């Protein structure tokens, strides 16, 4: 089973994933990352010192994802392992498709090619207003995407909402303003 965790920066993905790993027998991977090539790409796309064209950004994320799927994710799933993945294709649909204005369907096509059409069994979307999420991460060193501004994150949040509405059987929308224990309980209930 492939469970993906999605949401804006500051929504509480790390906290939820930590709680899920204590309750479920699962392997946790992150995006971009998880394997050497993808981790190297992560350094590039996160670096605030770099100027990265939105199309190049989308291609880099898709490349990192393709390598993770081929090298680690697909073998784990084929071997019967439950995987919790910190971000997946929906992040690119929301951030590059919606946030960067490249088009959701264009980014979907690119990533379906990169992943061979792999789709999560369940996607846990932590819903939080962009201002709240940005406020939660205000004290840490911002990466390149986190510096994109409020309008960008409003477009990302809107796209996530549209994705969830279009696939209600796969998406579970969780109120990320609730206490972490409540969010975890709601996620576990949805997964069982």
C-alpha positions as CSV (number, residue, x, y, z in Angstrom):
1,X,0.0,0.0,0.0
2,X,1.3,3.5,-0.9
3,X,0.2,6.2,1.5
4,X,1.2,9.8,0.5
5,X,1.1,12.8,2.9
6,X,0.6,16.1,1.2
7,X,0.0,19.7,2.3
8,X,1.5,23.2,2.4
9,X,4.8,23.9,4.1
10,X,4.1,24.2,7.8
11,X,1.0,22.0,7.6
12,X,2.4,19.3,10.0
13,X,3.4,16.6,7.6
14,X,6.6,15.6,9.5
15,X,4.6,15.4,12.8
16,X,1.8,13.3,11.2
17,X,4.3,11.0,9.5
18,X,6.2,10.5,12.8
19,X,2.9,9.4,14.5
20,X,1.9,7.2,11.6
21,X,5.3,5.3,11.7
22,X,4.7,4.6,15.4
23,X,1.3,3.0,14.6
24,X,1.9,1.3,11.2
25,X,4.4,-1.2,10.0
26,X,5.6,0.9,7.1
27,X,8.7,2.3,5.4
28,X,9.0,6.1,5.2
29,X,10.4,7.8,2.2
30,X,10.6,11.5,1.3
31,X,10.4,13.6,-1.9
32,X,12.5,14.8,-3.4
33,X,15.0,12.3,-2.0
34,X,15.1,8.8,-0.8
35,X,17.9,7.7,-3.1
36,X,21.3,9.2,-3.9
37,X,20.4,10.9,-7.2
38,X,17.1,12.2,-5.8
39,X,18.9,13.6,-2.7
40,X,21.3,15.5,-5.0
41,X,18.4,16.9,-7.0
42,X,16.8,17.9,-3.6
43,X,19.8,20.1,-2.8
44,X,19.4,21.9,-6.1
45,X,15.7,22.6,-6.0
46,X,15.8,23.7,-2.3
47,X,18.8,26.0,-2.6
48,X,17.6,29.7,-2.2
49,X,20.8,30.9,-3.8
50,X,19.8,29.4,-7.2
51,X,17.4,30.9,-9.7
52,X,15.5,28.0,-11.2
53,X,13.1,28.4,-14.1
54,X,9.6,26.9,-13.3
55,X,9.8,24.4,-16.1
56,X,13.3,23.3,-15.1
57,X,12.0,23.0,-11.5
58,X,9.1,20.8,-12.7
59,X,11.5,18.6,-14.6
60,X,13.9,18.3,-11.7
61,X,11.2,17.2,-9.4
62,X,9.9,14.7,-12.0
63,X,13.4,13.3,-12.5
64,X,14.0,12.9,-8.7
65,X,10.6,11.1,-8.5
66,X,11.3,8.8,-11.4
67,X,14.6,7.7,-9.9
68,X,13.0,7.1,-6.5
69,X,10.2,5.0,-8.0
70,X,12.5,2.9,-10.1
71,X,15.2,2.4,-7.5
72,X,13.3,2.1,-4.3
73,X,9.6,2.7,-4.2
74,X,8.4,0.2,-6.9
75,X,10.6,-2.6,-5.5
76,X,9.3,-2.0,-1.9
77,X,5.6,-2.0,-3.1
78,X,6.2,-5.1,-5.3
79,X,7.7,-6.8,-2.2
80,X,4.5,-6.2,-0.2
81,X,5.8,-3.3,1.9
82,X,3.5,-0.5,3.0
83,X,5.2,2.8,2.2
84,X,4.4,6.2,3.6
85,X,5.7,8.9,1.2
86,X,6.3,12.5,2.3
87,X,5.0,14.2,-0.9
88,X,4.5,12.7,-4.3
89,X,3.0,13.7,-7.6
90,X,0.2,15.8,-6.0
91,X,2.9,18.1,-4.7
92,X,4.1,18.9,-8.2
93,X,0.6,19.3,-9.4
94,X,-0.1,21.8,-6.7
95,X,3.3,23.6,-6.5
96,X,4.4,23.6,-10.2
97,X,1.0,23.1,-11.9
98,X,-1.0,25.5,-9.8
99,X,1.5,27.6,-7.8
100,X,3.9,28.2,-10.8
101,X,1.1,28.3,-13.3
102,X,2.4,25.6,-15.5
103,X,-0.9,23.7,-15.7
104,X,-2.0,20.7,-13.6
105,X,-2.6,18.5,-16.6
106,X,0.8,19.3,-18.2
107,X,2.6,18.4,-14.9
108,X,0.4,15.3,-14.5
109,X,1.4,14.0,-17.9
110,X,5.1,14.6,-17.1
111,X,4.9,12.8,-13.8
112,X,2.8,9.9,-15.1
113,X,5.6,9.3,-17.6
114,X,8.3,9.5,-14.9
115,X,6.5,7.1,-12.5
116,X,5.1,4.7,-15.0
117,X,1.6,5.7,-13.8
118,X,2.1,4.8,-10.1
119,X,-0.8,6.2,-8.1
120,X,-1.1,6.3,-4.3
121,X,-3.7,4.1,-2.6
122,X,-4.5,6.9,-0.1
123,X,-3.4,10.5,0.1
124,X,-3.6,12.3,3.4
125,X,-3.9,16.1,2.7
126,X,-3.2,18.3,5.7
127,X,-5.4,21.4,5.0
128,X,-4.2,24.6,6.5
129,X,-4.5,28.2,5.4
130,X,-1.3,29.5,3.8
131,X,-0.8,32.2,6.4
132,X,-0.9,29.6,9.2
133,X,1.5,27.3,7.5
134,X,4.0,30.1,6.7
135,X,3.7,31.3,10.3
136,X,4.6,27.9,11.6
137,X,7.8,27.8,9.6
138,X,8.7,31.5,10.1
139,X,11.6,30.7,12.5
140,X,13.5,28.3,10.3
141,X,15.8,29.0,7.4
142,X,13.6,29.2,4.4
143,X,14.3,27.1,1.3
144,X,13.7,28.4,-2.3
145,X,10.1,27.4,-2.5
146,X,9.2,28.7,1.0
147,X,10.4,32.2,-0.2
148,X,7.8,32.3,-3.0
149,X,5.3,34.4,-1.1
150,X,1.7,34.4,0.0
151,X,0.0,34.5,-3.5
152,X,2.0,31.5,-4.6
153,X,0.9,29.5,-1.5
154,X,-2.7,30.6,-2.0
155,X,-2.6,29.1,-5.6
156,X,-1.0,26.0,-4.2
157,X,-3.7,25.6,-1.5
158,X,-6.4,26.1,-4.1
159,X,-4.9,23.5,-6.3
160,X,-4.7,21.0,-3.5
161,X,-8.4,21.6,-2.7
162,X,-9.3,21.0,-6.4
163,X,-7.2,17.8,-6.5
164,X,-8.9,16.5,-3.4
165,X,-12.4,17.3,-4.7
166,X,-11.6,15.6,-8.0
167,X,-10.5,12.3,-6.3
168,X,-12.5,11.9,-3.1
169,X,-11.9,8.1,-2.9
170,X,-8.2,8.6,-2.7
171,X,-7.9,11.9,-0.8
172,X,-8.5,12.2,2.9
173,X,-8.6,15.9,3.9
174,X,-7.4,16.5,7.5
175,X,-7.8,19.8,9.4
176,X,-4.2,20.6,10.2
177,X,-5.3,23.3,12.7
178,X,-6.4,20.5,15.1
179,X,-4.0,19.2,17.8
180,X,-1.5,16.7,16.4
181,X,-3.1,13.7,18.3
182,X,-6.5,14.5,16.8
183,X,-5.0,14.7,13.3
184,X,-3.2,11.4,13.8
185,X,-6.4,9.7,15.0
186,X,-8.3,11.0,12.0
187,X,-5.6,9.8,9.7
188,X,-5.5,6.3,11.3
189,X,-9.3,6.0,11.1
190,X,-9.3,6.9,7.4
191,X,-6.5,4.3,6.7
192,X,-8.4,1.5,8.5
